[in-house]
């Protein structure tokens, strides 16, 4: 491929694999892509009922479910292969699967045991970083071998920039995911593969519902001058925009989506 080619290419298939799509941002992203006529592979590892709900909510036809624990040996390759077998050539990968922050995995270094500290890092590195890297590898190899344009969008976090004192492993892995995306953007550009990332702030999903319903709601919503948090649909809209071939010149970018709750200098 001519590395000087910079215009959006028409050969990107309207197919997408979204990891961690049983609910929240993953589900909203599947819906946003399906509304743009993409056929979508809905990935899940644990919550099969949620994944089936996602699948049932998608407009259009030809969508499918793919299952796999992305931390298991061989699973990333198998998930990409299963998605490709079901949809044909894959045009978009959204790396959304992650271990999110919550009371159950809080690991403030001044307060937790070393066992809890180590467990948090092992788990989040395996899911938030290594799994995304492995899925990206197999997705990119599939696109390179097929000779078509493609797009990878990583779901990072505001925490990569502001820090997460109660969940430092989460911030560290999301920062690493951003860096991975920028490295891949350079490495894969000659093959017509665009790589971008989004960095959401606090987002209303099934997993955050308890925190938004509790006494801490006012503190959380006050982080943004808009006085609210993001919806999953707002984040999904940005992901779908970056996945579009017309957004190819954004490759390497990290898009802040935090309602001015954290501004980078």
C-alpha positions as CSV (number, residue, x, y, z in Angstrom):
1,X,0.0,0.0,0.0
2,X,1.2,3.6,-0.7
3,X,1.9,5.1,2.7
4,X,1.2,8.6,1.3
5,X,-2.5,7.7,0.8
6,X,-4.4,9.7,3.4
7,X,-8.0,10.0,2.1
8,X,-10.7,7.8,3.6
9,X,-10.9,4.5,1.8
10,X,-14.1,2.9,0.6
11,X,-12.9,-0.7,1.2
12,X,-13.5,-0.8,4.9
13,X,-16.2,-3.5,5.5
14,X,-19.2,-2.5,7.4
15,X,-18.6,-5.1,10.1
16,X,-17.5,-4.6,13.7
17,X,-16.3,-6.6,16.7
18,X,-17.1,-5.0,20.1
19,X,-15.6,-6.6,23.1
20,X,-17.3,-6.5,26.5
21,X,-20.7,-5.8,24.9
22,X,-23.1,-7.3,27.5
23,X,-24.2,-3.8,28.6
24,X,-23.1,-0.2,29.3
25,X,-20.7,1.4,26.8
26,X,-20.3,-1.9,24.9
27,X,-24.0,-2.3,24.3
28,X,-24.5,1.3,23.3
29,X,-21.6,1.1,20.9
30,X,-23.1,-2.0,19.2
31,X,-26.3,-0.1,18.9
32,X,-24.6,3.0,17.5
33,X,-22.7,1.0,14.9
34,X,-25.7,-1.1,13.9
35,X,-27.7,2.1,13.4
36,X,-25.0,3.0,10.9
37,X,-25.6,-0.2,9.0
38,X,-22.7,-2.2,10.5
39,X,-23.2,-5.9,11.1
40,X,-21.9,-6.4,14.7
41,X,-20.2,-9.3,16.6
42,X,-21.3,-8.9,20.2
43,X,-18.5,-10.3,22.4
44,X,-19.1,-11.6,25.9
45,X,-17.3,-13.6,28.5
46,X,-19.5,-13.9,31.6
47,X,-22.9,-12.2,31.1
48,X,-24.5,-14.2,28.4
49,X,-28.0,-12.9,29.2
50,X,-26.8,-9.3,28.8
51,X,-25.1,-10.1,25.5
52,X,-28.3,-11.7,24.2
53,X,-30.2,-8.5,25.2
54,X,-27.6,-6.5,23.3
55,X,-28.0,-8.6,20.3
56,X,-31.8,-8.4,20.4
57,X,-31.7,-4.6,20.6
58,X,-29.7,-4.1,17.4
59,X,-31.4,-2.8,14.3
60,X,-30.7,-4.6,11.0
61,X,-29.7,-8.1,10.4
62,X,-26.7,-10.4,10.4
63,X,-25.4,-9.6,13.9
64,X,-24.0,-12.4,16.1
65,X,-22.7,-13.4,19.5
66,X,-19.1,-14.4,20.1
67,X,-17.9,-15.8,23.5
68,X,-14.5,-16.0,25.0
69,X,-12.5,-15.2,28.2
70,X,-9.9,-12.9,26.5
71,X,-7.4,-13.7,29.3
72,X,-7.3,-17.4,28.3
73,X,-4.6,-18.7,26.0
74,X,-5.8,-18.7,22.4
75,X,-9.1,-16.9,23.2
76,X,-8.3,-13.6,21.5
77,X,-7.4,-15.3,18.2
78,X,-10.5,-17.5,18.4
79,X,-12.8,-14.6,19.1
80,X,-11.5,-12.6,16.2
81,X,-11.7,-15.7,14.0
82,X,-15.2,-16.5,15.1
83,X,-16.3,-13.0,14.4
84,X,-14.7,-13.0,11.0
85,X,-16.2,-16.4,10.1
86,X,-19.7,-15.1,11.0
87,X,-19.5,-11.6,9.5
88,X,-16.8,-11.8,6.8
89,X,-14.0,-9.4,6.7
90,X,-13.9,-7.3,9.9
91,X,-13.7,-3.5,9.5
92,X,-13.9,-2.2,13.0
93,X,-12.6,-3.4,16.4
94,X,-13.7,-1.7,19.6
95,X,-11.6,-2.7,22.6
96,X,-14.2,-2.1,25.4
97,X,-13.8,-5.2,27.6
98,X,-12.3,-4.2,31.0
99,X,-12.4,-4.6,34.7
100,X,-13.9,-1.4,35.9
101,X,-13.4,0.4,39.3
102,X,-15.6,-0.5,42.2
103,X,-15.7,-1.1,45.9
104,X,-14.9,-4.7,45.4
105,X,-11.5,-4.0,43.8
106,X,-10.4,-0.9,45.7
107,X,-6.7,-1.0,46.4
108,X,-5.5,2.2,47.9
109,X,-1.7,1.6,48.6
110,X,-1.9,2.9,52.2
111,X,-4.9,0.8,53.1
112,X,-4.9,-2.5,51.3
113,X,-2.9,-5.7,51.7
114,X,-0.2,-6.6,49.3
115,X,-2.2,-9.6,48.2
116,X,-5.1,-7.3,47.2
117,X,-2.7,-4.9,45.6
118,X,-1.1,-7.7,43.5
119,X,-4.5,-9.2,42.6
120,X,-5.8,-5.9,41.3
121,X,-2.8,-5.3,39.1
122,X,-2.7,-8.9,37.8
123,X,-6.4,-8.8,36.9
124,X,-6.5,-5.4,35.3
125,X,-3.3,-5.9,33.4
126,X,-4.7,-9.2,32.0
127,X,-8.1,-7.8,30.9
128,X,-7.6,-4.0,30.4
129,X,-4.3,-4.2,28.6
130,X,-3.0,-7.6,27.5
131,X,-6.4,-8.8,26.2
132,X,-6.9,-5.6,24.2
133,X,-3.4,-6.0,22.8
134,X,-3.9,-9.6,21.8
135,X,-7.3,-8.9,20.2
136,X,-5.8,-6.0,18.3
137,X,-2.9,-8.1,17.0
138,X,-5.2,-10.8,15.6
139,X,-7.6,-8.2,14.2
140,X,-4.8,-6.3,12.5
141,X,-3.3,-9.5,11.0
142,X,-6.7,-10.5,9.6
143,X,-7.1,-7.0,8.0
144,X,-3.5,-7.0,6.6
145,X,-3.9,-10.4,5.1
146,X,-7.2,-9.5,3.6
147,X,-5.8,-6.2,2.3
148,X,-8.6,-3.9,3.4
149,X,-8.7,-0.8,5.5
150,X,-9.8,-1.1,9.1
151,X,-10.2,0.8,12.4
152,X,-9.4,0.1,16.0
153,X,-11.0,2.2,18.8
154,X,-9.8,1.7,22.4
155,X,-12.0,2.6,25.3
156,X,-9.6,4.2,27.8
157,X,-10.3,6.5,30.7
158,X,-10.0,10.0,32.1
159,X,-8.2,8.2,35.0
160,X,-5.2,7.7,32.8
161,X,-4.5,11.4,33.0
162,X,-5.8,12.5,36.4
163,X,-4.9,9.3,38.3
164,X,-7.1,7.0,40.4
165,X,-5.8,7.0,44.0
166,X,-8.2,4.2,45.1
167,X,-7.7,2.2,41.9
168,X,-4.1,2.9,40.6
169,X,-4.0,-0.3,38.6
170,X,-7.0,0.9,36.6
171,X,-5.4,4.2,35.8
172,X,-2.1,2.5,35.0
173,X,-3.7,0.0,32.6
174,X,-5.8,2.7,30.9
175,X,-2.7,4.9,30.4
176,X,-1.0,1.9,28.9
177,X,-3.9,1.2,26.6
178,X,-3.7,4.8,25.3
179,X,0.0,4.3,24.7
180,X,-0.6,1.0,22.9
181,X,-3.1,2.8,20.7
182,X,-0.6,5.4,19.7
183,X,2.1,2.8,19.0
184,X,-0.3,0.8,16.8
185,X,-1.4,4.0,15.0
186,X,2.1,4.5,13.8
187,X,2.8,0.8,13.2
188,X,-0.4,0.0,11.3
189,X,-0.9,3.2,9.2
190,X,1.0,1.8,6.2
191,X,-1.5,-1.0,6.1
192,X,-4.5,1.3,6.1
193,X,-5.5,0.6,9.7
194,X,-6.5,3.6,11.8
195,X,-6.2,3.4,15.6
196,X,-7.8,5.9,18.1
197,X,-8.8,6.0,21.7
198,X,-11.5,7.6,23.8
199,X,-11.0,8.6,27.4
200,X,-14.4,8.8,29.1
201,X,-15.0,10.3,32.5
202,X,-17.7,8.9,34.9
203,X,-20.4,7.3,32.8
204,X,-23.9,6.1,33.8
205,X,-24.1,2.3,33.2
206,X,-25.5,-0.7,34.9
207,X,-22.2,-1.0,36.8
208,X,-22.2,2.5,38.2
209,X,-26.0,2.7,39.0
210,X,-25.5,2.0,42.7
211,X,-22.9,4.8,43.1
212,X,-25.2,7.2,41.2
213,X,-28.2,6.3,43.4
214,X,-26.3,6.6,46.6
215,X,-25.1,9.4,48.9
216,X,-22.2,10.1,46.6
217,X,-24.2,11.1,43.6
218,X,-23.9,14.8,44.2
219,X,-20.2,14.6,44.6
220,X,-19.9,12.6,41.4
221,X,-22.1,14.8,39.3
222,X,-20.4,17.9,40.6
223,X,-17.1,16.8,39.0
224,X,-18.4,18.3,35.7
225,X,-19.6,21.9,35.3
226,X,-22.6,20.5,33.5
227,X,-23.7,18.9,36.8
228,X,-24.2,15.4,35.4
229,X,-22.3,12.4,34.1
230,X,-22.0,11.0,30.6
231,X,-24.5,8.6,29.2
232,X,-23.2,5.4,27.5
233,X,-24.8,6.6,24.3
234,X,-22.7,9.8,24.3
235,X,-19.5,7.7,24.5
236,X,-20.8,5.3,21.9
237,X,-21.5,8.2,19.5
238,X,-17.9,9.3,19.7
239,X,-16.6,5.7,19.2
240,X,-18.8,5.3,16.1
241,X,-17.5,8.7,14.8
242,X,-13.9,7.6,15.2
243,X,-14.6,4.2,13.7
244,X,-15.9,5.8,10.5
245,X,-13.5,5.8,7.5
246,X,-14.0,9.5,7.2
247,X,-12.2,9.9,10.6
248,X,-9.0,8.3,9.4
249,X,-6.9,11.4,9.9
250,X,-7.6,11.2,13.6
251,X,-5.4,8.1,13.9
252,X,-3.3,8.3,17.0
253,X,-5.7,10.7,18.8
254,X,-7.1,10.2,22.3
255,X,-10.5,11.9,22.6
256,X,-11.4,13.3,26.0
257,X,-15.1,12.6,26.9
258,X,-15.5,13.9,30.4
259,X,-17.7,17.0,30.3
260,X,-14.9,19.3,31.2
261,X,-14.5,17.5,34.5
262,X,-10.7,17.1,33.8
263,X,-8.8,19.3,31.4
264,X,-5.3,18.3,30.2
265,X,-2.7,21.0,29.7
